[in-house]
Each structure stands twice: as C-alpha cells, then as structure tokens.
C-alpha cells in the first residue's frame, strides 16, 4: 500500500558470544522523501532470543517507494568498544517481518 494507516517492523534475533551491552543493534528505514536512512531504533543486542517490534511515527508513506511500494530496512550490529578481553560474537536472525495495515 502506498498509504498505510499503520505498519510495524518486527525483528527476532539473538547475539551469540560476547558480553552483554558491547554489541549495539541499530534499525534504520529508508526515507524515500529525503533519500536517506532514518534511525528508528537502537539498543544493546540481546543475549537471549528477543523479538522487537518497531512502530514508526508520523507520515508512514515516507518509507514507501512512490512507484513500486518498496520498503527498505537497514539493520546493523556493531561493537565499537570492548569491555575486556577480545571476543567473538555472531548474530542469529530468526525473523524479519513487515506488518502493514492499509
């Protein structure tokens, strides 16, 4: 839908390895009005299976391509500082889903 009344982006993932709080999860949606990614959520990556639902506010049509109705999400996990000894970590993604109401 080019003009949804509501939508949510759901991400279910888990961080394996590494101390809690060192890996940050960031979710950005592409804003087709500005032509740039827009930060919609940032938090510490969970050490247990976690489902996050993100509900953007405002004019939702800015996240929908006007010709194709495409929606683009950019998810980043990064560790910029280490809380101790070097460690290895990975992310398992169980689900990424758009829930759209038009």
C-alpha positions in Angstrom: 0.0 0.0 0.0 1.3 3.5 -0.9 -0.5 5.0 2.1 -0.7 2.6 5.0 -2.6 3.5 8.2 -0.1 1.6 10.3 2.9 -0.6 10.0 5.5 -2.3 12.2 8.8 -3.9 11.5 9.5 -7.0 13.6 13.0 -8.4 14.2 13.7 -11.5 16.1 17.4 -12.2 16.8 20.0 -13.3 19.3 23.6 -12.4 19.9 25.9 -15.4 20.5 29.1 -14.8 22.3 30.5 -11.6 23.8 29.5 -9.7 27.0 26.1 -8.1 27.2 26.0 -4.5 26.2 29.0 -4.5 23.9 27.2 -5.1 20.7 24.7 -2.4 19.6 21.7 -3.2 17.3 20.5 -0.3 15.0 17.5 -0.4 12.8 17.1 2.2 10.0 14.3 2.7 7.5 14.9 4.2 4.1 13.1 7.5 3.8 12.1 8.0 0.2 11.2 11.7 0.7 14.7 12.7 1.9 16.6 9.9 0.1 18.3 8.9 3.3 18.2 6.2 6.0 16.3 7.3 9.1 17.2 5.8 12.5 14.1 4.3 14.1 15.6 2.1 16.9 18.9 1.5 18.7 19.6 -0.9 21.6 22.0 -3.4 23.0 21.8 -6.7 21.2 20.1 -9.3 23.3 22.0 -12.4 24.6 18.7 -14.3 24.6 16.2 -14.7 21.8 14.4 -11.3 21.6 11.6 -10.1 19.4 11.4 -6.3 18.8 8.5 -4.5 17.1 9.3 -1.1 15.8 6.4 1.3 15.0 7.5 4.5 13.3 5.5 7.7 13.9 4.4 10.4 11.5 3.7 10.2 7.8 4.4 6.5 7.1 4.3 7.0 3.3 7.8 8.5 3.5 9.1 4.9 4.0 7.4 3.6 0.8 8.8 4.0 -2.7 6.1 6.0 -4.6 6.3 3.9 -7.8 7.0 0.4 -6.5 5.7 0.4 -2.9 9.1 -1.0 -1.9 10.1 -0.7 1.8 13.8 -0.9 2.8 15.2 -1.7 6.2 18.9 -1.5 7.2 19.9 -3.4 10.3 23.4 -3.0 11.8 25.1 -4.8 14.7 28.4 -3.3 15.8 30.8 -3.3 18.7 32.8 -0.1 18.9 34.4 -0.8 22.3 35.3 -4.0 24.1 34.5 -4.5 27.8 37.5 -6.7 28.4 39.4 -9.5 26.6 38.8 -9.8 22.8 35.8 -11.9 22.0 34.0 -13.4 19.0 30.3 -12.8 18.5 27.7 -13.5 15.9 24.0 -12.7 15.3 21.4 -15.3 14.5 18.3 -13.7 12.9 15.2 -15.8 13.2 12.7 -13.4 11.6 12.3 -10.0 9.9 8.8 -9.1 9.0 6.8 -6.1 7.9 3.3 -5.9 9.4 1.3 -3.5 7.2 -2.3 -2.2 7.6 -3.8 -0.2 4.7 
